[in-house]
């Protein structure tokens, strides 16, 4: 399905599978961030003025999410690198950039909380375009750049001159929009929503990250946080807490929307003109109606 380019991969695929298995075992896709992303995706989907019949769901959302799609009349297939999810939900084990589906297999692809840990993100978007029918829709949600900045700050301070990567690099809004356009997807829209969160316990913050599959999966040797460093992190967490004992953190969720090309689609406006809104893209104004 895809041409594999020989290059150094930023993420360890085996470790990614293990981390996503653990995340699914812990939360069954019903974690804090996945719930928010799934609810937002469903709200955006309800704005679209057309029916979908065959949906592919990539990621670790709870079974209830697929049930919501089936209630809208869709046949749904799940896919993720987690073997636990595949067994639990009758899905397919695969990476986002190695989707084993024939061209034009689905008229809707939804990706929740997975694209930020893909080695070949441009390739994953190209594959999504190829397996969509012409005029098919892709919706995605992921944790965006500029997330967990407070936690990153205290980790760096605690490790002093031996700073290691514990949270992987993330995609920003502009880059995501550019990548969708380069992948040949039409009317691409990328927008974000910043969450301002307060945590009373460091363990709860770390748990939320692990539950969404956000543990360290970078290639190369793992650098775990030792007991001494963890105590420093905990001390800084408590020192930076507000008067109510809560530690302030911010997380930005990135939402993507784009269509597979079709001749009857409206021509995109000049980049930066601001002439195409998210609501227009979702509504598919000027688009053909589905056959049948």
N, C-alpha and C positions, 0 to 999 in steps of 0.2 A: 504493500500500500504506500510506502514512503521510501525515498532514497535516503539511506543512512550515510551521513558525512562523518569521516573519521576525524574526530577532534576530542580534545580533553573535555570531559563532561563535569559540570560544576556539582551535580548531585549524584550520590551513590545510589544506583537503582535498587540494589539489594536492600540497602538500609532504608530506602524510601518505602519499600514494601513492608518491612518489619515495623516501621514507625506507623504506617497507616493501618496495619493490622492491630497494633496496640491501641491506636486512637479509636478504631471501631469497637474493639473489645471493651474499652472504657466507657464510651458514651453512646454507641450505636447510632452515631450521626445526630444525636439529639443534644449536642453541645451548644454552648451559649452563642458562639459566632455563627455556626452553621444554621441555627434556627433563624437568626436575623437575616442571613443571606437568602435562605429558602423562602421566608415570608416575603421579602422584597421581590424576589424573582417571580413569585406567584402573582403579586400585585401588578408587576409590569406585564406579565403574560396576559392578564385579564384585560389589559388595554388594547391588545392586538385584535384587530377586526377581521379575524379569520379563524378557521378551525384547523387543528393539527391532528394527524392520525397516528404517526409513528415517531415516538420520542426516544432519544438516547440521553440518559442521565449519567454524567461523569462526576465522580466524587464520592463523598461519604454522607450524603444527607440521610435522614431517618426514613424508614419505610413509609411513614405517613406522607412524605413528600410525593413519592411515586403514587400512592393511593389518591392524592389530590389530582394528579395528572390523569389517572385512570377515570376518576369521576368526571373529568372533562371530555371523556370519550376517546382517550388515546391508548394505544398499545405502547408499553414502556419497557425498555431494556436498560439495565444498569451496567456500568463499566468502571472499574478502578483497579489499581495495582494491588489492592487488598484482597487476599484470597478469602478472608473471613466474610467480607461483604458479599463477594460473589457466591459463596455457599449459602449465606443467609437469605439473599434476595434473588437467587437464580441468575446472577449476572455474569459478565465476562471479565477475566483477569487480563488487564493490559495497561500500559502507560498511555498518557494522553498524546504523546508524539509517536505512538506505535499502534494506532487504532486498527484492528483487523476486520474492517467492514468494507463491503463493496461500495463503489461510487453510487451516490443517489439512494442511499439506504433509508434515510430519515428526512422528515420535513421539519424536525425541531431537535436541536441539541442544547442541553442545559448542562453547564459545568459549574459546580459549586465547590469552592475552597480547594482547588487542585492545580490550577494553571500557574500558581506562583512557585511551584516546585517541579516544573517541567524542564528537562535539560534543553530541549529544542522547542522553545515556545513558538517561533515562526513556523516551524514544521507542524506543530500541533494545530495551529490555526489554519494552515493550508489543508491538512487532513480533514478538519471540520468542514471546510468549504467543499471539499471533494465528496464527502459522504452525505452532504445535504442535497436534496433535490433542488433544482433551480427555483429560486424564490423561497427557499427554506430559511428558517430563522435560527440564529445562534444567540443564546443568552448566557452570560457567565458572571460569576461573582468570586472575588478573591481578596485576600488581605493585601493592601496596597503599601507602597513605600511610605516612609514617615510614620510607621506604626511602632508601638512599644518603645518610643524614644526615651521615656523615663527609665524603664527597665534596662535598656541598653546603656544608659548613662551610669547607673549605679554598678552595673557589671564591669564596665570599663574602669571605674574608680576603684572597685574592689580588687581587680586583678593587677592594677598599677602598671608596671612595665612588662607584664606578661599577658597582654590582652589577646583573647582568642575569640573566634566567631562562634556564637551560640545560637544566633537567629540569622537565617539566611537572607541574602539580598532580595529585595522585592521590586516589583514593577511599578512605575509611576503612571499617571493618567495619560500624559502626552505620548509616552513610549507605547502604551497599549493601543492607543488610537492609530499610531503610525503602523504598528505591526499588523493590525487588522486590515488596513488599506493595502499594505504590501502583500498580504496573503490572498488578495483578490476578493475579499468580502466587500460588499457594497453598503453604502449609507452607514458607515461605522460610527458609533457613539460610545464614548467612554466618560463616565462621570463617577464621582466619589461621594462618600458619606462619612463624616468623621464622628466617631463615638468618643465621648468623654466619660471615662469610667473611674470609679473609686473602689479600691480594694482595701479591706481591713486586714487581709492576710496575704503574705507573699506566696504561700502555697496555693492559694486559690487562683492567683494570677498565672502561676506556672502551669497549673492544672488546665486552665482554659486554653493555654497555648498548646499543650500536649493533646488535648481532646480534639483539636481541629487539625492535628497532624503537623504541628509547627515545631516539632523537635529537630535537633540538628541532623541533617542528612547530607551535609557537604562532603564532597569527595576528599580523600586524605584521612589522616588519623583523627580519631575523635579526641576532643579536648573537654573532658568532663570538669565540672565545678567541684573542687575539693572541699572538704569540711571547713577548712580555715577560710577559704574564699567565700563559701556560702554564709558563714557567720558574719563576715564583713558586709555582704550583700543584705542580709537580714537587718543588720544594724543601720545601714544607710536607708533601707526601706522604712524602718521605723522613725529614723531621724527626719526624713523628708515628708512624713505623714502630716496631714493638717491637724487642726485642733481636735477634730472628731476621731482622730486615729486612722483616717483613711488616706491611702496613697493614690495620688492622681495619675492616671495613665490615659493615653489617647491611642485609638486604633482607627485607621482609615480603611474602609471597605470600598473596593473598586468594582464597578458594574460595567459590563460590556454588552453591547447589542449590535448585531450586524446581520446582513442577509446574504445568501448565496446569489450570484448574479442571475439576472433574467432580462431579456430584451425589453419587456414592458415596464420595467422599473423606471421611476423618475431619475433624471440625471442628477448627480450630486452637485451641491452648490460649491463654489470656489472655497477652498480651505481658508478658514478664518473669517468667512463672511457672516457667520452666525445665522444663516438662513434655514438651517435644518435643526429643529429641536428634537429632544428625546421623544416627546409625545408624538411628533410627526413620524419619526422613524418607527416607533412601536406600532402606531396606528396603520402604517403602510399606506398612507394616502397616495392615490394615483396608482396603486398596485393592482394587478389582475386579481380576480377572484379565483379560488381553487376550483379545479375541475370537479364535476360531480356534485 
